[in-house]
Each structure stands twice: as structure tokens, then as C-alpha cells.
Amino acid sequence: MNLPEKISVLGLGRTGRALVEFLSGKAKVFLSEAKRLSPEEKEFLSAHDVGFEEGGHTEKVLSADLLVPSPGVPPHTAVLQKAAKKGIPIWSEIELAFRVAQPSLIVAITGTNGKSTTTELVGAILRAWGAEPVVAGNIGRPAIGTVDEVRGKPWVLEVSSFQLLWTEEFHPEIGVWLNFAADHLDYHGTLAAYFAAKARLFSRLEPSDAAVISWEILSQISLAGKTVMIEDVKLPSGLGADVPAHVRFTLKAAWAA
């Protein structure tokens, strides 16, 4: 895809750095950070020819064609609200990575608990079968930093509600939603908003896609693709026979994916 000419990135944590490194030389990037930047951070931005502001997000970010907030920037942040009113697109890093990457397959895993373990297990199972998956996302390695590496390979992504909230086209062929419990209400505002953000994982399912999901979640949503119930998955003989129930549940989810 052709990237927008001007892109504002909010936040210079791990995700913000990966975005700056990827976008450097491809777009005019402006970085907005709520805290004060260290000398090392300023040097990093200067080395990538990125303009910046520190100590708060101002309307300077609104001169861009696209805003990409880091996961820690909540949706009620004033400049995001203003950008939405102005019709400026807001994408998460996962959305941007999806639009530019060319993996052979995407498996995306979310849930309030257990998603990191499940993501690692899916990657391990694929490697055992001879594939070369790239494991990334909320697990600690931003997806945007693996765009070149994942070309033609399976992409196994842990995705949080923060990342799913700002997606428009993100579309995994296999989506895994493990569970749901009250969390991150300071970020989302309400339990309903948190659930809706998670549910975006399945909002673009096609009939050929698969949703790996628990009965708990299925009772609250409708799905377009094939459905695999985690509780009904049969594990190979001997796998997970002597582990706690919650670990067995995670193994079933990973095996199904």
C-alpha cells in the first residue's frame, strides 16, 4: 500500500520506536510524547529525521494524514477525540502492520488472561510441524518491526484490546478469543467498550476463516466464519493429561489454532 505522506505517532515506548524505525524514509513522521524525552530518545528521533514534541500531546499532531497511537495512549485522549471529529484516520500499530505485511497466514490471539502463553504455544506447534512462524504483537515484539521478516510466513500475533480498538481492516484467518473479564476500565471507560474492542478481532471474518472461542464468548456474539469451541477440542493422547484445568484449556486453544 502507499503510506500517507504525513504520520503522527503518539508515544515513544517500544511500539513508538518500532514505528519510527519502520516509517523512517517512507513518510514524514512527527512524534508526540506525553512525558519529557531523554537525551538518548531525542538523539534517536533526530537520527531518523523525526520532528517531535514532549510533555504533552498538542494539536500539532492533527496536521498529519494519519495518527498512530501507541497502546498506552487511551482513546479519551483529547487529541484523539479531536482527530476523530476532524475525520483524520486513527490506526493502531497492528492495523498499519497488517496493511503493509505479506504473511502466508495470520493467527491472532486475544483474551483477558492466557494470551501470551497461547501465542507462544501456537508458534511452537507450527515450528514442530516444520513451519517458520513469526511470533509478535503484544507479546513484546511489535508487529511493525517484523513486516519484512514475515513475508511468506505464518504470523502469530498476540493482540490486546488497545490494539484492536483502532483497527479497520485487520483480518486474521484464524482468531482466538480465550476469555473475558473486567479489566482495563480506566482505559476503555466501560465494560461494554472493552468487550466491543475485543470483539473487533472477529468483525471481518469470512466464511473460510475460523474463530477459536469459548462457550462463554460465543454466547455473547455472532460469527460469520467457522467456529471451533475450545472446550470441545480433543488433544493428542498424553498431551496435557496431568496439568491444571486452566493450562489444559490453553493447550486446547493453541492446538485448535
N, C-alpha and C positions, 0 to 999 in steps of 0.2 A: 504494500500500500504506500501511497505518498503521504508522508507525515505532514501535519500542519506546519506552517512556516514559523510560528512563534508559540512556544510552550512554556507555561509556568509550572514549576514543580514546588509543592509545598512540603517542607520538611527535609532535613539533611541527615536522616538516620541511615540505616543500612539500605533501605529501599531508595531513598533520595540519592544516595551516592551511585547506586547501580543505574538509576535513571540518567543521571548526569553523564556517566561514562558511556552509556549506550547512545544517548542523544547528541553527544558532542560531535560536531561536524555535520550533523544531519538536520538540525533545526536551531533556531535562535532560542536559547534557554535562559529563563530567569528563575532564580531560586529564592524562595521566601522562607525564612526560618523564624519561629516564634521566640527562640532564645538567642542569646548572644553567641556569635560564632567564634571558635578558637582560631588562633593564627594558622594552625595546620589546615583547618577547614577553609579558611579564606584562600590559602595558597592552593588548595585542591581545586576550588572553583575558578580561580584565576588561570590555573594551568589548563582548564578545559574551556576557557573563554566564556564563562558564565557570569552574567550580572547577578547581583544579589541584594537582598535587604535582610536585616536581622532585628531581633527584638520585637517582632510582631508582623502579622500579615496585613498589608495595606492594599489599597485599590490599585497599586502598581501591577498586581498580578492579573488584573482584569484587561490589560492591553493585549493579552495573548489570545490565540485562536483555540487553545485547549488548556485546561487545568488538570494536573495530575497530583492529587493529594496523597501524601504518604498515609499508611494505615492508621497512624496515631492522630491524624487530624480529623476531629469529629465533624459530622455533617451540619451541625448547627453553627459552625464557624462562620462569622459574618461574611467574609469574602466569598465563601462557597454559596451562601444564600444569595448574595448579590449576583454572582456569576450565573446561577440557575435562572434568576429573574431576567438577566440580560440574554439568556439563550446561549451562553458560552458552554460548549461541551465540557463535561467533567468525567474523566475516566480514571479508574484505578490502574495501578501498575500492571495488574493481571490482565485487564482489558487491553491495554496498549501492547503488552507482550503477545497476547493471543492474536492481535491483528497483524503482527509482523512476523510471527514464527511460522514454521512449516514442519510441525511434527507429524509422525505417521499416525498417532493416536493420542488422545488426551484422556487421562483418568484423573478426575478431580474429587478430592475428599474433604468433607466438612463435618461439623458436629461440635457440640459444646465440649465434649470430652473424648479423648482417644484418637483424635485425627492424626497427630504426629506419628504415633505408633503404627496406625493403619497405613499411612503413607509409606513409611519405611518398609513395612511388610509387603505391600504391593510391589515396590521396587525390587525387593529381594526375591519374590516369587518370579517376576519377569526375568531377572538375571539368571535364576536357576533354570529357566526354560530357554536360555540362550539369547534373550533379547538384551539390548543395551539401553535401558531406560535412563532418563534424566529426571532426577528427583529434585523438586524445587518448590518455591512458593513460601507460604507462611512458616514452613519448617526451618527457615533460617537462611535460605539461599534465594534471593529474589528471582522470579521467573524471567524478568527482563535481562538478567545477566547470563541466561542460558539459551538465548534465542539462536545463536549461531551453533552451539553445541547440539541442540535438539533436532536439527534439520534431519528429517527422515527417521527419527527415533521416537519411541513412546515417551510421552511427557506425563509424569506422575506429580500432581500438584496438590499440596495442602492449601486450601483456600479458607480464609476467615470471613466472617460477616462483614468486616471492614472492607475487605477487597471485593466481595460480591456486590456490595451496595452500589458501587459506581461502575457496574458492567452494563453493556448494551447488547453486545453480540457474542460475548464469551459463551462457548458451546462445547463442553466436553462430550465425547461419545459415550463415556461411562461416568456417571456421577454417583458418588457415595455420600449419603447423609446418615451419620451414625445415630445421633440422639439430639435432644434439645432440652435445655434447662435455663432458668432465669440467669442471665449474665449480661455484662456489658450494657446495663441500662443507663449508665452515665453517658455512654456514647450514643446509643440509639434512642434514648428517651422513654420508650415504652417496650413492653414485651412483644407486642404485635409488630412493631417496627423491626425488632431484632429477628423475629421469625420470618418476616417478609424478606429481609436481606438474605437470610439463609436460603429461602425458597427460590431465589433467583438462580441458584445452581441448576434448577430444572426448568426454567422458564422458556428455554428454546429447544427442549427435547424434540427429536424427530422419531418417527416410528421405528427406525433402525437402531436408535440409541437405547441405552439401558440405564435404569435407575436402581441402584442397590440401596435398600432402605429398610427401616424397621417398621413394624406394625404401628408403633407409636406415632411415627411421622406420617405414614400412609393414611391414617385415619383423619388427617387434617388437610390434605392436599389432593389434587387430581393430577394425573400424569399422562403424557402423550406416548412415551416410549414403552419399551418392555420393562417389566418390574421384577426384580429379584428380591425376595424377602430374606433379610439376613438370618432371622430365626430359623428359616426352613433349609438353609444351606447344609449339605452333608460334607463333612470334612473327610479327607483320606484316612484310612484306618491308622490309628495310632497318633494322629496329629491332634494335639490339644486335649488328649484324653485325661490328663492329670493336672489341669491348670484351673484356676478360679474361673467362675462363670463369666466375669467381665472380660477376661483375657480370651476366653473361648469365643465370645461374641466378636471381639476384634479380629480374631483369626478367621472367623466365618466371613466377615465383611471383606477382608483382604482377599480371601480365596475366591469369593464371588466376583470381585472386581477383575 
